[in-house]
Amino acid sequence: MTLTALSALVAQNISRSKKNFFMSGIGIVVGISTFVFFLGLGEGIKEVVLGRIFLVDQVEVVRKKFDTGLTQGEDLFGIAGSRQLDDSAVADFKALQGVRAVYPKMKFTFPTRGYGGEQLFGKEVWAEIIADGIEPALVADELAASSGFKDWEAPISCKADAGCPDGRTCDAGECKKLPCLYEEKTRLTSCPGESYCAADTDHCETPIPVIVSHHLLELYNGSLATALSSGNRKMPKISKQTILGFQLNVTLGKSFLGRAAKKGRYLTRRLKLVGFSDKAITVGVTMPLEYVRRLNARYSGEVAAERYHSIIIKVQEQTQVPQIIAAVKDLGFELAENTDNAERAAKIIKTVESVFALVSFIIVGIAAINISQMFFMIIYQRKREIGLLRALGANRGHIRAVILGEAAMIGVAGGALGCGVGYGASRLADWVANQLPRFPYKPDTFFAFPLWLWAAAISGAVLFCLIGAFFPANTAARQEPAAALTQ
């Protein structure tokens, strides 16, 4: 029997028993739609939780803590066997198998305050500034090349002013800072473009580029804007487009809570927001690492400029994370809290997804039993027809192929319809969720449907239908032509 003839016979048989096939396919549709809905929900939550809140493609390492059972703190004297996070630790991490890149992070070790934002908020806002530094390469794939997230204080090569930022000029192949322009009439100083005149240097300075976390913007729009509003003055909700390029004045080495341990002249500088990244500090601002290193050396000493507060290890493959974690602990370090939380979140989501998938497969399994019963009934009704086919030359394989072909058609149709119902239910759920007030980390959609999910849904439907039809197909194939035609 050719494939064309087999397909025609399968289509003819399905057309003759539409009602039976439709009723038996309902269970497949319900099971597959449940499978698509809940696994799509799980993938969407995973995308938000593990892609935005926790990052599962990296491991963040900190110094081991000293735990007495009553208190917990940093292991300053190595009692717990911890090591310093310095350049030697970075070299050890780079040597580990499965590590793609290593990026150190360093926090401000001195107090800083910021002020400004009158154009954005309608009033000047003062606040403590929490900041850390990362290597620009860590976020190079997230920020545009024109964002300017780089160390402008480092020597910059140039050719005839090409490549020099505002406030600098090309001198002997290197960008040099311009002196502030003093105007006699107004007795004010000025600098070109976005550069500004720093009182301590009397030269034009380039704003320090900073990035902030998506979470910080979510936190502000979700609760802080309401909390900071008073009377008729409402704090505005902020979008990424409106705040990008925002500049803030900061006083380095001095804040409301105290002053830097190392006496020195306080500096007033400007920060410029150039982008958003999940790799930025959750509450605060993140700038290129070398800015933090120099400022820590100025206000806290050289030792503070050599020690990192954490190190991010980017892995080549997510499956290698467990062995890298074990190696990190063997080297005398431990995981940052967010990495531990990411592991727990991933396990919880995986467990929930497995439960939903099991429920879906149980529904589809019951449908497969129903399909099996239906085919036994159909075989009984077609006994003479099957006998006639055998008498005309059809072998057992042909009969088995016809029955299984009909089951596969039910699986494809039921699986496709189930996918459509599940996807439609997800759109309805998103519409209902959009009617709710906005809350932190609220995504545009709670669902994600990767290609493998559709393939798994339809393949699963076909597989269960074939399993359900397997025994009826064998029964039909074993029938002898003479017995089928005479009984």
Buried (B, 14 or more C-beta within 10 A) or exposed (E): BEEEEBEEBBEEBBEEBEEBBBEBBBBBBBBBBBBBBBBBBBBBBBBBBBBBBBBBBBBBBBBBEBEEEEEEEEBEEEEBEBBBBBEEBBEBBEEBEBBEBBBBBBBBBBBBBBBBBEEBBEEEBEBEBBBBBBBBEBBEEBBEEEBBBBBBBEEBEBEEEEEBBBBBBBEEEEBBBBBBEEEEEEEEBEBEEBBBBBEEEEBBBBBBBBBBBBBBBBBBBBEBBEEEEEEEEEBEEBEEEEBEEBBBBBBBBBBEEEBBBBEEEEBBBBBBBBBBBBBBBBEBBBBBBBBBBBBBBBBBEEEBBBBBBBBBBBBEEEEBBEEBBEBBEEBBBBBBEBBBBBBEBBEEBEEBBEEBBEBBBEBBBBBBEBBBEBBBBBBEEBBEEBBBBBEEEBEBEBBBBBBBBBBBBBBBBBBBBBBBBBBEBBEEBBEEEEEEEEEBEBBEBBBBBEEEBBEBBBBBBBBBBBBBBBEBBBBBBEBEBEEBBEE
